[in-house]
Amino acid sequence: KAGVTQTPRYLIKTRGQQVTLSCSPISGHRSVSWYQQTPGQGLQFLFEYFSETQRNKGNFPGRFSGRQFSNSRSEMNVSTLELGDSALYLCASSPGLRGAPDTQYFGPGTRLTVL
Amino acid sequence: AQSVTQLDSQVPVFEEAPVELRCNYSSSVSVYLFWYVQYPNQGLQLLLKYLSGSTLVKGINGFEAEFNKSQTSFHLRKPSVHISDTAEYFCAVSDVYAGGTSYGKLTFGQGTILTVHP
């Protein structure tokens, strides 16, 4: 099976702009989670989508949003970019089977630089 | 999980020596436990996981970890490291709710950079 893919791999934006990142999960996986990785804060959970519904959310401002499509592909959007949003954004997918433990498999990430 | 603590931010070791990377967590509910490895400019690769059953779990590349519930620890070990093991290692925990669901959230430690010297 193909792994989790993320596009684009690198992105440069300026403050105030908005950005959309894309994630394609492993075939058959219905849960997609997003994480932000920075040197200062480490890996932090943004949100999780399952069957097109947000099931869980981390402690991030409303500028960070996401959605999931019927084919389980997911996008996350960051509006009004700030310098502090510069980070590696990681997407992870898991089967999301009801009542079964989940293991998350990660994509290579999108490196966002805000100037 | 309330928090995950990786007790060492950096661990230098010589090739073929044993290594232990330490991880402690706190949580008010049952947990699943994971170790991931990250090579430069890459995503996270799953090394091993504890979901239930035997507290000693074996993973890829010769790594193993032991779940100790009383000490809330999940230390990672390898009896003999190679240069290629140089990377950053992350301990992660997911809370388990009714029905065994985790709702897609992993709580990570701050990472341990393992550097293997020749």
Contacts between the chains, C-beta under 8 A, distances in Angstrom:
chain1	res1	chain2	res2	distance
A	4	B	43	7.6
A	31	B	104	5.1
A	32	B	104	7.7
A	33	B	104	4.2
A	33	B	105	6.9
A	33	B	106	7.4
A	35	B	106	7.6
A	35	B	108	8.0
A	42	B	108	6.0
A	42	B	109	7.7
A	42	B	110	5.0
A	42	B	111	6.5
A	43	B	90	6.7
A	43	B	92	7.9
A	43	B	106	7.8
A	43	B	108	4.0
A	43	B	111	7.9
A	44	B	108	7.9
A	45	B	105	4.9
A	45	B	106	6.6
A	45	B	107	7.2
A	48	B	103	6.1
A	48	B	104	2.9
A	48	B	105	6.3
A	49	B	104	7.9
A	50	B	104	6.9
A	55	B	103	5.2
A	55	B	104	6.4
A	56	B	103	4.2
A	56	B	104	5.4
A	56	B	105	5.2
A	58	B	105	7.3
A	90	B	43	5.8
A	90	B	44	6.8
A	92	B	44	7.7
A	92	B	106	7.7
A	94	B	104	6.9
A	96	B	104	7.6
A	98	B	99	6.7
A	98	B	101	7.1
A	99	B	99	4.6
A	99	B	100	4.9
A	99	B	101	7.0
A	100	B	100	6.1
A	101	B	32	5.5
A	101	B	51	4.4
A	101	B	52	7.6
A	101	B	96	7.4
A	101	B	100	5.8
A	101	B	102	7.1
A	102	B	32	7.9
A	102	B	94	7.4
A	102	B	101	7.7
A	102	B	102	5.3
A	102	B	104	7.1
A	103	B	34	7.4
A	103	B	46	6.6
A	103	B	49	5.9
A	104	B	34	7.9
A	104	B	46	7.8
A	104	B	104	7.4
A	104	B	106	6.2
A	105	B	46	6.7
A	106	B	36	7.4
A	106	B	43	4.1
A	106	B	44	4.1
A	106	B	45	7.4
A	106	B	46	8.0
A	107	B	43	5.3
A	108	B	42	5.9
A	108	B	43	4.5
A	109	B	42	7.7
A	109	B	43	5.1
